[in-house]
Amino acid sequence: MLRNIKSCSILLAGLLLSGSCTNLDEKLYDRITSDNFLQTKADVIRDFLRPFEHSYWSIQGGSTFMLQENSTDELMTLNRQGDWYDGAQYQRVHYHTWTPNDNYTSDAWNALYQGINLATNSLEDLQGIQDPGKFNLTQAELDDYIAELKTLRAWLNIRVLDLYRNMVIVTKVKGETQSGPQVTPQEAFDFIEKELKDAIPALPTRQDLGTNAIGRWTKGGAAALLVRLYLNAKVYTGKDRFSDCATVCQDIIDGKYGTYALESRWDAPFDYNNSQSSETIFGFPGSFGLTHWQYSSDMYFWMMPYQATRYLGFTDFGEANPKYALQPGRDVDSVEYSFTMGKPFIKFQRYPDDFRLKKYKNLGNSKREGMFLYGYLPYVNADGRTDTVRGNKGPYALFLRDQVGMFLNTPPGTKISDKESNMNHGDHNSGVFPLKYPYYPSNDDNKISSAYAEIRLAEIYYAYAECKYRAEDRPGAASLLNAVRTRNYPAGSPSLYKADGSQLTDQEMLDEWGREFLVEGRRRTDMVRWGVFHSGTWWDKKPDADDHTTIFPLGQNVLNASRILKQNPGY
């Protein structure tokens, strides 16, 4: 369907090289218009691609990743002996005591709406083209660009709906000087659904785009967004759409929107060559020399101890940072907590033959094993001697554990007298660290080359399984889950669910979502859908007083900029 794909990819690389656009006050309608900018085909393609760069940044920019993970039973940002206290802002996220004056409540809104405005601006430009032949474009090519921009905008709109619920629908930015009115969640849902359904006929398939499909919205990508919309419809609008969700899931699996297939290795969807993976439905292209936002300081690079880069042999970015770690499953005496929520590492250990449970280790030749950093992390220092990763609060070696406390230089297995364990009382030994995307050594040609897999076929299988489970079809749910899970365990593993699905419960379904999609920026959404985000108990977290915390407040900075926006209920 689409010509000049190679040209698009080259232009996209150039745009990504420029980095994130973080000026949230930019007046887009004063910058680009079809009258003074679109003169050549290259101009049109640049205009088309500009919103994609910002959208890639938005997977973590504006605190989006932090809010989706730190507010849940999965990740934590501890006060580590004074590090990461930051005015207790992360503790307020953990305890659900945020206020409109916390900047991140404005940052996420602004980050997503800047992407929406960019997409809308480009849409206005391209929809204003009366004669595509003037730009050496066919009508089909122009229609595809427009459909992709609508799909990108829908992806951003779904995220606003998910975080804030009461949102503004933007369809015009040129000449506009203030925000439009908020619409009801049902109106927003209907707008997004229609936009996706209207876009699908004009979109290419993954096969149409070939090796350049990464970073481009396709029929499969738009259909997958409908899956997300329908799966969470009851939360968003009060109306159950699980049947519609199941139908679209089956269509995607059957190949109606393009051909996809699950990978046979657990780590393949995240590896350096995942841009060509048959499991990637939509992803953002990443590379060491250009843009790689999932490897940034607001996401995975700040999800390991400072000196962990020495253990990994990757030193190009300097030292890492332990901003994020998994919440603990055990108290300071190594006794498992009694609550059922959280305890993410223990949830993996429930199935002890899981390949992912191995300690992360680079094996050479762009290969690795394991998904977690724990215990001692040895490396060879500049003097050629074996050394061990240490923290910044003392000379002792760190022993990373599934606990939070002041362990300091206490050897593993030795009990400490200080039994306190909470968000304000942890050291640099505290917490296990997940490494989902590989950090290959600095001398590896494929270091920091993974695309960010925003939508994987595994998600469609899990969404379909949830629909079947809710419809009392446990065998069907178990079969779908096992289709993905089989790659996590040895052949013949007893860890696969029984064919009758008898092991599946609400909690197990939520736990399995957590295992497969650990630290992929969706945990809050899943917990809200299962009704436990505000009512559950997990480490250092008691149930909320009511359910108003299932959405965030509009930040005070956002409200100050618009007289017509109204604050969300409960704030």
C-alpha positions in Angstrom: 0.0 0.0 0.0 2.7 2.4 1.0 5.6 3.5 -1.2 8.9 5.1 -0.2 9.0 3.2 3.1 12.8 3.4 3.2 12.6 7.2 2.9 10.2 7.3 5.8 12.5 5.3 7.9 15.5 7.5 7.2 13.5 10.6 8.0 12.2 9.0 11.2 15.7 8.3 12.3 16.6 11.9 11.7 13.7 13.1 13.8 14.5 10.7 16.6 18.0 12.0 16.7 16.8 15.4 17.8 15.5 13.9 21.1 12.5 14.7 23.2 10.4 17.8 22.9 9.8 18.9 26.4 8.6 22.5 25.9 5.0 22.0 26.9 4.1 25.6 26.2 4.9 25.3 22.5 2.3 27.0 20.3 2.0 24.3 17.6 -0.4 26.3 15.4 2.1 29.0 15.0 4.8 26.7 13.8 3.7 24.6 10.9 0.9 25.1 8.3 0.2 23.5 5.0 0.5 26.9 3.4 4.0 27.8 4.4 5.7 24.5 5.1 4.4 21.7 2.9 6.2 22.2 -0.4 7.7 18.7 -1.1 7.0 15.1 -0.4 9.8 15.2 2.2 7.9 18.0 3.9 4.8 15.9 4.1 6.6 12.9 5.5 8.4 15.1 8.1 5.1 16.5 9.2 3.6 13.1 9.4 6.4 11.7 11.5 6.9 14.5 14.0 4.2 13.4 16.5 5.8 9.9 16.6 9.0 11.1 18.1 7.2 12.9 21.0 5.0 9.9 21.5 8.0 7.6 21.9 9.3 10.0 24.6 5.9 9.8 26.3 6.3 6.2 27.3 8.2 7.6 30.3 8.2 11.4 29.9 5.8 13.4 32.0 6.0 10.8 34.8 3.7 8.5 32.8 5.7 5.3 33.6 6.2 6.3 37.2 2.5 6.9 37.8 1.5 3.6 36.2 4.0 1.6 38.2 4.8 3.3 41.5 1.1 3.7 42.4 0.7 -0.1 42.3 1.8 -3.2 44.1 4.7 -3.7 41.7 7.4 -1.0 41.9 8.7 1.4 44.6 10.9 4.4 44.9 12.3 4.1 48.4 13.9 6.7 50.6 17.3 5.0 50.5 19.2 6.6 53.3 18.2 10.0 52.0 18.4 9.2 48.3 15.1 9.5 46.5 13.2 11.0 49.3 12.5 14.1 47.1 10.0 15.8 49.4 8.1 12.5 49.9 6.6 12.8 46.4 7.1 9.1 45.6 5.7 8.1 49.0 2.5 10.1 48.2 2.3 8.1 44.9 2.7 4.8 46.8 0.1 5.7 49.5 -2.3 7.3 47.0 -2.2 10.6 48.8 -1.2 12.7 45.8 -2.7 16.2 45.4 -3.2 18.5 42.5 -0.1 20.4 43.6 2.1 17.4 42.9 3.7 18.3 39.6 3.4 14.9 38.2 -0.4 15.2 38.1 0.1 18.1 35.6 3.1 16.6 33.9 1.4 13.5 32.6 -1.6 15.5 31.2 0.7 17.9 29.5 2.9 15.2 28.0 0.0 13.3 26.5 -1.8 16.4 25.3 1.3 17.7 23.6 1.4 14.5 21.6 -2.3 14.8 20.9 -1.8 18.4 19.7 1.2 17.5 17.5 -0.8 14.7 15.9 -3.8 16.9 15.4 -1.7 19.7 13.9 -0.2 17.2 11.4 -3.6 15.8 10.7 -4.9 19.3 9.8 -2.0 19.8 7.5 -2.4 16.5 5.7 -6.2 16.7 5.5 -5.8 20.1 3.9 -3.9 18.6 0.9 -6.3 18.7 -2.0 -4.0 17.4 -4.7 -1.6 14.7 -3.3 -0.1 14.4 -6.8 1.5 17.8 -6.2 3.7 16.1 -3.6 4.3 13.0 -5.7 1.9 11.1 -3.4 -0.9 8.8 -4.3 -4.3 9.2 -2.6 -3.8 5.9 -0.9 -0.5 7.0 0.6 -2.0 10.2 1.9 -5.0 8.3 3.3 -2.6 5.9 5.1 -0.7 8.8 6.7 -3.9 10.3 7.9 -5.1 7.0 9.3 -1.8 6.4 11.2 -2.0 9.9 12.8 -5.6 9.2 13.9 -4.4 5.9 15.4 -1.5 7.5 17.1 -3.9 10.2 18.6 -6.2 7.4 19.7 -3.3 5.7 21.5 -2.6 9.0 23.4 -6.3 9.6 24.0 -6.7 6.2 25.6 -3.9 6.9 28.0 -5.5 10.3 29.0 -8.9 8.5 29.5 -7.2 5.9 31.6 -5.4 8.3 33.9 -7.9 11.1 34.2 -11.2 9.9 32.7 -12.7 13.4 32.3 -10.8 14.7 29.3 -10.8 17.1 26.4 -11.3 15.9 22.8 -8.9 17.8 20.5 -9.7 17.8 16.8 -8.4 21.3 15.9 -5.3 23.2 17.1 -4.6 25.8 14.4 -5.8 29.2 15.5 -7.0 27.8 18.9 -5.8 29.7 22.0 -7.4 27.7 24.8 -8.6 24.3 25.8 -12.0 23.0 24.8 -14.5 21.7 27.3 -14.2 18.3 29.0 -16.4 15.5 27.8 -17.9 12.5 29.6 -15.9 9.3 29.7 -18.6 7.7 27.4 -18.2 10.5 24.9 -14.4 10.1 24.9 -14.7 6.4 24.6 -17.1 6.7 21.6 -14.8 9.2 19.9 -11.7 7.0 20.3 -13.6 3.9 19.1 -14.9 5.6 16.0 -11.5 7.1 15.2 -9.9 3.6 15.3 -12.7 1.9 13.3 -12.5 4.6 10.7 -8.7 4.3 10.5 -8.4 0.6 10.0 -9.5 0.3 6.4 -6.9 2.8 5.2 -4.0 1.4 7.3 -1.4 -1.0 6.0 -0.8 -4.5 7.4 2.5 -5.4 9.0 3.3 -7.4 5.8 2.6 -4.4 3.6 5.3 -2.5 5.4 7.8 -5.4 5.5 11.0 -4.8 7.4 10.1 -1.2 8.0 6.9 -1.9 10.0 8.4 -0.9 13.3 7.2 2.5 14.5 4.2 2.5 12.1 0.6 2.0 13.0 -1.0 -0.9 11.1 -4.4 -2.6 11.0 -3.2 -4.9 13.7 -2.0 -2.0 15.9 -5.3 -0.2 15.6 -7.3 -3.4 16.3 -5.1 -4.0 19.4 -6.0 -0.5 20.7 -9.7 -1.5 20.3 -8.8 -4.6 22.5 -7.4 -2.3 25.2 -10.5 0.0 24.9 -13.0 -2.8 25.1 -11.1 -4.7 27.9 -11.3 -1.7 30.1 -14.7 -0.4 28.9 -16.6 -1.2 32.1 -14.1 0.8 34.1 -14.2 3.7 31.6 -17.9 3.9 30.9 -19.7 1.4 33.2 -20.6 -0.8 30.2 -19.2 -4.3 29.7 -17.6 -4.8 26.3 -15.8 -8.1 27.0 -17.6 -9.8 24.2 -16.4 -7.2 21.7 -12.9 -7.5 23.1 -13.0 -11.3 22.6 -14.1 -10.9 19.0 -11.3 -8.5 18.1 -8.7 -10.7 19.9 -9.8 -13.7 17.9 -9.7 -11.8 14.7 -6.1 -10.6 15.4 -5.0 -14.1 16.3 -6.6 -15.5 13.2 -4.7 -13.0 11.0 -7.6 -10.7 9.9 -5.4 -7.6 10.5 -2.1 -9.1 9.5 0.0 -12.1 10.4 1.6 -12.3 13.9 3.0 -15.1 15.9 4.3 -15.6 19.4 8.0 -15.9 20.0 9.4 -19.2 21.3 11.9 -17.5 23.7 10.7 -15.4 26.7 13.3 -12.7 26.0 12.9 -12.5 22.2 10.1 -9.8 22.3 12.6 -7.5 24.1 15.9 -8.5 22.4 18.0 -6.3 20.1 16.3 -7.6 16.9 12.7 -7.3 18.2 11.9 -4.7 15.6 11.5 -7.7 13.2 9.7 -9.9 15.7 6.5 -11.5 14.6 5.2 -10.8 18.1 5.6 -7.0 17.9 2.3 -5.5 16.9 3.4 -1.9 17.5 6.7 -0.7 18.7 9.0 2.4 18.6 12.4 1.9 16.9 15.3 2.3 19.2 19.1 2.3 18.8 22.2 3.2 20.7 23.1 6.1 18.4 19.6 7.6 18.1 16.7 7.4 20.5 16.1 4.8 23.1 13.6 6.1 25.6 13.0 2.8 27.5 16.7 2.8 28.4 16.5 6.3 29.8 16.9 7.6 33.3 13.1 7.8 33.8 12.7 4.2 33.0 14.9 1.1 32.9 18.4 2.7 33.4 17.3 3.9 36.8 16.0 0.4 37.7 19.3 -1.0 39.1 22.0 -0.2 41.6 24.5 2.6 40.9 27.4 0.2 40.0 25.3 -2.4 38.3 26.7 -1.2 35.0 30.1 -2.7 36.1 28.5 -6.1 36.5 26.8 -5.7 33.1 29.9 -4.5 31.4 27.9 -1.6 30.0 29.5 1.8 30.9 28.5 4.0 28.0 25.9 5.9 30.1 28.0 6.1 33.3 26.5 4.7 36.5 22.9 3.7 36.9 20.5 4.6 39.7 18.2 2.6 42.0 15.1 4.9 41.6 12.9 1.9 40.9 12.9 -1.6 42.4 10.4 -4.4 43.0 8.4 -4.1 46.2 9.4 -6.7 48.7 7.7 -10.0 49.4 9.4 -10.7 52.7 10.0 -8.8 55.9 13.4 -8.1 57.4 13.5 -11.6 58.9 12.8 -13.1 55.4 9.3 -14.2 56.3 6.8 -13.9 53.5 4.2 -11.3 54.0 0.6 -12.6 54.5 -1.2 -10.3 52.1 -2.0 -11.6 48.6 -1.4 -8.5 46.6 2.1 -7.4 45.5 5.1 -9.6 46.3 6.1 -9.6 42.5 9.3 -11.6 42.9 7.6 -14.2 45.0 4.9 -14.5 42.4 7.6 -15.6 39.9 9.0 -18.0 42.5 5.6 -19.7 42.7 6.7 -21.5 39.5 10.4 -22.2 40.4 11.4 -23.6 37.0 10.7 -20.2 35.3 13.7 -19.3 33.1 13.2 -15.7 33.9 14.0 -16.3 37.6 17.7 -16.7 36.8 20.0 -13.8 37.8 20.5 -11.6 34.8 23.8 -12.4 33.1 25.3 -11.4 29.8 26.5 -14.5 28.0 28.3 -12.8 25.1 27.4 -12.5 21.4 24.2 -10.5 22.2 22.8 -13.2 24.4 21.7 -13.1 28.0 19.9 -15.2 30.6 17.6 -14.3 33.5 15.6 -11.2 34.2 16.5 -10.1 37.7 19.4 -8.6 39.7 19.7 -10.1 43.2 22.4 -11.3 45.6 26.0 -10.2 45.0 26.9 -8.7 41.7 30.6 -9.5 41.0 32.7 -7.9 38.3 36.4 -7.6 37.3 37.7 -4.1 38.3 40.3 -1.9 36.5 43.1 -3.7 38.4 42.0 -7.0 37.0 40.6 -8.2 40.4 37.3 -9.6 41.2 35.2 -6.9 42.9 31.5 -6.6 43.9 28.9 -3.9 43.2 28.6 -1.5 46.1 26.3 1.4 47.0 27.1 5.0 47.8 26.5 5.0 51.5 29.5 2.8 52.6 32.3 0.6 51.3 30.5 -2.7 51.9 29.4 -5.0 49.1 25.7 -5.0 48.3 23.6 -8.1 48.7 20.3 -7.4 46.9 17.3 -9.1 48.5 13.5 -9.3 48.3 13.2 -7.2 51.5 13.3 -3.6 52.6 15.2 -2.5 55.7 18.5 -1.2 57.0 20.7 -4.2 56.3 23.9 -2.2 55.5 26.9 -4.5 55.8 25.0 -7.3 57.5 25.9 -10.6 55.8 23.0 -12.4 54.1 21.1 -14.8 56.4 21.9 -12.8 59.5 19.0 -11.2 61.2 19.0 -7.5 62.1 17.6 -5.9 65.2 15.9 -3.1 63.2 12.6 -4.6 62.1 11.2 -1.4 60.4 10.4 -1.8 56.7 8.5 0.9 54.9 8.9 3.5 52.1 10.9 5.8 54.4 13.2 3.1 55.8 15.3 1.2 53.3 19.0 1.0 52.3 20.8 0.1 49.0 20.5 -3.6 49.6 16.8 -3.4 49.6 14.8 -4.8 46.7 15.2 -7.0 43.6 15.7 -5.2 40.3 14.1 -6.4 37.0 16.0 -6.1 33.7 13.4 -6.9 31.0 15.3 -5.3 28.1 18.9 -6.4 27.7 21.9 -4.3 28.7 24.6 -5.9 26.6 28.2 -4.9 27.2 29.8 -1.8 25.8 31.7 -3.8 23.2 28.6 -5.6 21.9 27.5 -4.3 18.5 23.9 -4.8 19.5 23.9 -2.8 22.8 20.8 -0.6 23.3 19.3 -1.6 20.0 15.9 -2.9 21.1 12.7 -1.4 19.9 10.2 -0.6 22.6 7.5 -3.2 22.2 4.4 -1.1 23.1 1.9 -3.8 22.0 2.8 -7.5 21.8 0.7 -10.4 20.5 1.0 -11.8 24.0 -1.2 -9.0 25.2 -3.9 -10.1 22.8 -3.7 -13.7 24.2 -4.0 -12.4 27.8 -6.8 -10.1 27.0 -8.7 -12.9 25.3 -7.9 -15.2 28.2 -9.4 -12.7 30.6 -12.5 -12.4 28.5 -12.9 -16.2 28.5 -12.3 -16.4 32.3 -15.0 -13.7 32.9 -17.3 -15.8 30.7 -16.7 -18.8 32.9 -14.6 -20.6 30.2 -11.6 -21.5 32.4 -10.3 -24.2 30.0 -10.3 -21.7 27.2 -8.5 -19.1 29.4 -5.9 -21.6 30.5 -5.2 -22.7 26.9 -4.6 -19.1 25.8 -2.4 -18.3 28.7 -0.3 -21.5 28.3 0.2 -20.7 24.6 2.4 -17.8 25.9 3.6 -19.2 29.2 5.1 -22.4 27.6 8.2 -20.4 26.6 8.9 -19.5 30.2 9.4 -23.1 31.4 11.2 -26.3 30.4 9.4 -28.9 28.2 6.8 -30.8 30.2 6.9 -28.3 33.1 4.3 -28.8 35.8 4.1 -25.0 36.0 1.7 -24.8 33.0 -1.9 -24.5 34.0 -4.0 -27.6 34.0 -6.2 -28.0 30.9 -9.4 -27.5 32.9 -8.2 -24.1 34.2 -9.0 -25.1 37.8 -6.0 -23.1 39.1 -7.3 -19.9 37.7 -8.8 -17.4 40.2 -9.2 -13.6 40.1 -5.9 -13.3 42.0 -4.1 -15.7 39.8 -5.3 -13.9 36.7 -4.0 -10.6 38.0 -0.7 -12.3 39.1 -0.2 -13.7 35.7 -0.8 -10.3 34.1 1.9 -9.0 36.5 4.4 -11.8 35.6 4.1 -11.5 31.8 3.9 -7.7 31.7 6.2 -6.8 34.6 7.4 -3.2 34.4 5.7 -2.5 31.0 3.8 0.5 32.3 0.4 -1.1 32.6 0.1 -2.4 36.2 -2.2 0.3 37.5 -4.6 -0.2 34.6 -4.9 -3.9 35.3 -5.4 -3.4 39.0 -8.1 -0.8 38.4 -9.9 -3.2 36.0 -9.8 -6.0 38.6 -11.2 -3.7 41.3 -8.2 -3.9 43.7 -6.3 -0.7 43.0 -8.1 1.3 45.7 -9.2 -1.6 47.9 -6.2 -3.9 48.0 -3.5 -4.2 50.7 0.2 -4.7 49.7 3.5 -3.8 51.2 3.3 -0.6 53.3 0.0 0.2 51.7 -3.5 0.0 53.2 -6.8 0.3 51.3 -7.9 3.8 50.3 -10.9 5.4 51.9 -12.9 5.3 48.7 -12.4 4.8 44.9 -11.7 8.4 43.8 -8.0 7.5 43.6 -8.6 5.2 40.6 -8.1 8.3 38.5 -5.7 11.1 39.1 -6.5 14.8 39.8 -6.0 17.4 37.1 -2.9 19.2 38.2 -3.2 22.7 39.6 -0.9 23.9 36.8 -3.4 22.5 34.2 -6.4 24.0 36.0 -4.6 27.4 36.2 -4.2 27.4 32.4 -7.9 26.9 31.7 -10.9 28.4 33.3 -13.3 25.8 32.0 -11.6 22.6 33.1 -13.2 21.0 36.2 -11.4 19.0 38.9 -12.0 15.3 39.1 -14.3 14.1 41.9 -12.8 13.6 45.3 -10.0 16.2 44.8 
